[in-house]
Amino acid sequence: MPPTDASTDAGAGPGPDTDSGAEDTLDFRLPDGDVLTDELLPGLTLFDEEALTVPKRSAPGAGPLGTAAGLPHLAEADLLDSPADWGPAATPAGVFQLVPVRIDRDLPIICRWMNDPAVAAFWDLSGPDSVTAAHLRTQLDGDGRSIPCLGVLGGTPMSYWEIYRADLDPLARYYPARPHDTGLHLLIGGVADRGRGLGTTLLRTVADLVLDNRPRCARVVAEPDLRNTPSISAFLSSGFRFSAEVDLPDKRAALMVRDRALRNLL
C-alpha cells in the first residue's frame, strides 16, 4: 500500500459522511501484491522553461503486482494516459506542472523531504537515500499503474506526487472501486509552502489535470490518514467529498472522492 498524503494546508478534519456511498457499487478486486513505476534527480532546485516539457516515456519490465498474469506493460497500454504529456497548468500561485521523477536527478530533494518529521510521520520513508530510492524504483520498474512525479511551481520543484490507478491498486480491496478510478498521494516539500492554501490550489489543479486528460476516469480518489487533518481539510476545500472511513493495513483513512459529474459544483 503506497504511503499517505502529508503536509498540505491547515484546517479542520472531515465532517460526518453525508454520502451513503450507494452509487459506489462496483467492487473491483485484485490479485495479491503491491503497486508502483520509473526513474529519479541530483540536487536540482530550479527548472527552466524547457524542463517543463517532458517527453513521453515507457516503464521497463513487469512490476510486483503480478503483471506476468496478462496485464500489459506501459509501452503496450498507457495505464495513466501519459502524465508526462499533460503539460503546464495556470494556477493562482503560478504555472504548475507534473514532471515524472528521474532518480539520477531527483533523489536528493525527495529524500530531503521524506526526512522532514512532518512528512515522515505519514510516509514512513525517512532514513538514507536508499530507502527513498527503493520506493521510487518499485514504481519506475513497474508496469505504469503508479507514476511518481515532482510538482514544479513557477520553475521550482516544491511537491511530490504519485498518480496511480486506484482500481488496479490494493486499495481497491477496501472500497467499491470503479474502472479507471485514479488515485493521488502527495506531499508539500518546503515548510514555507505549507499552511497557506497551496495544498488546496494544487489538489484542485492536479484533479482537473486527471479529469481533463483521462476521459475514461469518472473519479479521482485519495486516502489520507484520518490523523492528518490539514491534508483532509485541503481535499475538502479543493472539491473532494468525504466518502467513508476505511481501515487499511497501515492506517485508518478518509476516503476522499472528486467526481467528474460534480467538478463544476464543488
C-alpha positions in Angstrom: 0.0 0.0 0.0 1.5 3.3 -1.0 2.0 5.9 1.8 -0.5 8.5 2.7 -0.7 12.1 1.8 1.0 14.6 4.0 1.6 18.2 4.8 -0.8 20.3 2.8 -3.0 23.1 4.3 -4.1 23.7 7.9 -7.8 23.2 8.7 -10.4 21.1 10.3 -10.8 17.4 9.8 -13.7 15.6 7.9 -17.3 16.1 8.8 -19.9 13.4 9.0 -20.3 11.2 6.0 -23.3 12.7 4.2 -22.9 10.3 1.2 -24.1 6.8 1.9 -22.0 5.5 -1.0 -25.0 3.8 -2.6 -23.8 4.8 -6.0 -20.4 3.2 -5.4 -21.4 -0.3 -6.4 -18.6 -1.9 -8.3 -16.4 -3.9 -6.0 -13.2 -4.4 -8.1 -10.8 -7.0 -6.6 -7.2 -7.7 -7.5 -4.7 -10.5 -7.0 -2.4 -10.1 -4.0 0.6 -7.9 -4.5 2.0 -4.5 -4.4 2.0 -1.5 -6.7 4.2 1.3 -8.1 6.7 2.8 -11.6 10.2 4.6 -13.4 13.5 6.8 -12.6 14.6 10.0 -10.3 17.0 13.9 -9.8 20.7 15.1 -8.0 20.1 18.3 -6.3 18.3 20.4 -8.9 16.2 23.1 -7.2 15.2 25.1 -10.3 13.7 24.1 -13.6 14.0 26.2 -16.7 11.2 26.6 -19.2 12.4 23.7 -21.3 12.4 21.4 -18.3 8.6 21.8 -18.0 8.1 19.8 -21.2 9.0 16.2 -20.7 8.9 13.6 -23.5 6.6 10.6 -23.2 8.3 7.6 -21.7 7.6 4.0 -21.1 8.4 1.9 -18.0 10.6 -1.2 -18.3 9.7 -4.6 -17.1 6.9 -6.1 -15.2 6.1 -4.8 -11.7 5.5 -6.7 -8.5 1.7 -6.7 -8.7 1.6 -9.8 -10.8 2.0 -8.2 -14.3 3.0 -11.6 -15.6 -0.6 -12.6 -15.3 -1.5 -10.9 -18.5 -1.5 -7.3 -17.6 0.0 -5.1 -20.4 3.3 -3.1 -20.0 3.1 0.7 -20.2 4.7 0.5 -23.6 1.7 -1.5 -24.8 -1.1 0.2 -22.9 -0.6 3.5 -21.1 -2.5 2.8 -17.9 -2.4 6.5 -16.9 -2.7 8.3 -20.2 0.8 9.8 -20.0 1.1 12.4 -17.2 4.4 13.5 -18.8 2.3 14.9 -21.7 -0.3 16.7 -19.6 1.5 20.0 -19.9 1.6 23.0 -17.6 -1.5 24.5 -15.9 -2.0 28.1 -14.8 -2.9 28.5 -11.1 -3.3 31.5 -8.8 0.1 30.6 -7.4 1.9 30.4 -10.7 2.4 27.9 -13.5 2.3 24.3 -12.3 3.4 21.1 -14.0 3.8 17.4 -13.0 7.2 16.2 -14.1 7.8 12.4 -13.9 10.6 11.6 -11.5 14.1 10.6 -12.6 16.2 9.0 -9.8 19.5 10.3 -11.1 18.2 13.9 -11.0 15.6 14.0 -8.2 16.6 11.6 -5.4 18.4 14.2 -3.1 15.4 16.6 -3.0 12.8 13.9 -2.5 14.9 12.2 0.2 15.3 15.5 2.0 11.5 16.0 2.0 11.0 12.4 3.3 13.2 13.1 6.2 11.2 16.1 7.3 9.5 14.9 10.6 6.1 16.3 9.4 6.3 14.2 6.3 8.0 11.1 7.8 5.1 10.8 10.3 2.8 9.8 7.4 5.0 8.5 4.6 7.4 6.4 6.8 10.3 6.8 4.3 12.8 8.6 6.4 16.4 7.4 6.5 19.2 7.1 4.0 18.7 7.8 0.3 18.4 4.1 -0.4 15.1 4.0 1.4 13.5 6.6 -0.9 15.3 5.2 -3.9 13.8 1.7 -3.3 10.3 3.2 -3.0 10.7 5.1 -6.3 12.3 2.2 -8.2 9.4 -0.1 -7.3 7.2 2.3 -9.2 9.6 3.1 -12.0 10.3 -0.6 -12.7 6.6 -1.5 -12.6 4.0 -1.6 -15.4 2.9 2.0 -15.2 0.0 1.8 -12.8 1.7 4.3 -10.5 3.8 7.2 -11.7 5.9 9.3 -9.2 6.2 13.0 -10.2 7.7 16.2 -9.0 5.3 19.1 -8.7 7.0 22.1 -10.3 5.6 25.5 -9.5 7.0 28.6 -11.2 10.0 26.6 -12.2 10.8 25.2 -8.8 10.2 21.6 -7.6 8.1 22.0 -4.4 6.0 18.9 -4.0 6.0 15.2 -4.7 3.0 13.3 -6.2 2.1 9.7 -7.0 -0.6 9.4 -9.7 -1.9 5.8 -9.6 -4.7 3.6 -10.9 -6.7 3.1 -7.8 -8.8 0.4 -9.4 -5.6 -1.6 -10.1 -4.1 -1.0 -6.7 -4.5 -3.0 -3.4 -6.7 -0.1 -2.3 -9.4 -1.5 -4.5 -9.9 -4.3 -2.0 -11.1 -1.8 0.6 -13.6 0.4 -1.2 -16.1 -0.1 -4.1 -13.7 0.8 -6.9 -14.8 1.6 -10.4 -12.7 1.1 -13.6 -10.2 3.9 -14.2 -10.5 5.4 -10.7 -7.3 7.5 -10.4 -5.6 8.0 -7.0 -3.4 10.7 -5.7 -0.7 10.7 -3.0 1.1 14.0 -2.3 3.4 15.9 0.0 4.3 19.6 0.0 8.1 19.7 0.4 9.1 23.0 1.9 7.8 24.3 5.3 7.3 27.7 3.8 4.9 26.3 1.2 2.6 24.7 3.9 -0.4 26.2 5.7 -1.1 28.9 3.2 -3.5 27.3 0.8 -1.1 25.8 -1.7 -2.3 22.3 -1.0 -5.9 23.2 -1.8 -4.9 25.0 -5.0 -2.6 22.2 -6.3 -5.0 19.4 -5.4 -7.7 21.1 -7.4 -5.3 21.6 -10.2 -4.0 18.1 -10.3 -7.5 16.6 -10.1 -8.5 18.8 -13.0 -5.5 17.6 -15.0 -6.5 14.0 -14.3 -10.1 14.6 -15.4 -9.1 16.6 -18.5 -6.5 14.1 -19.7 -8.1 10.8 -18.6 -11.6 10.8 -20.3 -12.4 7.3 -19.0 -11.8 8.4 -15.4 -15.0 9.4 -13.6 -13.5 9.9 -10.2 -10.3 11.0 -8.6 -9.7 9.4 -5.1 -7.4 9.7 -2.2 -7.0 8.0 1.2 -5.2 10.4 3.6 -4.6 9.2 7.2 -7.5 10.3 9.4 -5.0 11.8 11.8 -3.8 14.2 9.0 -6.4 16.8 9.4 -4.6 19.5 7.4 -4.5 17.1 4.4 -8.2 16.2 4.8 -9.1 19.9 5.0 -7.2 20.6 1.8 -9.0 17.8 0.0 -12.4 19.1 1.2 -11.5 22.7 0.1 -10.4 21.5 -3.3 -13.7 19.9 -4.4 -13.3 16.4 -2.9 -16.1 14.9 -0.8 -15.6 12.7 2.3 -17.0 9.3 1.3 -16.1 7.0 4.1 -13.6 5.9 6.7 -11.5 2.9 5.5 -9.4 0.5 7.5 -6.3 -0.1 5.5 -3.4 -2.4 6.6 -1.2 0.5 7.8 -3.7 3.2 8.8 -7.4 4.3 9.2 -8.0 6.5 6.2 -10.5 9.0 5.0 -11.7 8.1 1.5 -11.9 11.3 -0.4 -13.6 11.4 -3.8 -13.8 14.1 -6.5 -16.5 13.2 -9.1 -16.3 14.3 -12.7 -20.0 14.9 -12.6 -19.7 17.3 -9.6 -16.4 19.1 -10.6 -18.2 22.3 -11.5 -20.3 22.3 -8.4 -17.7 21.6 -5.7 
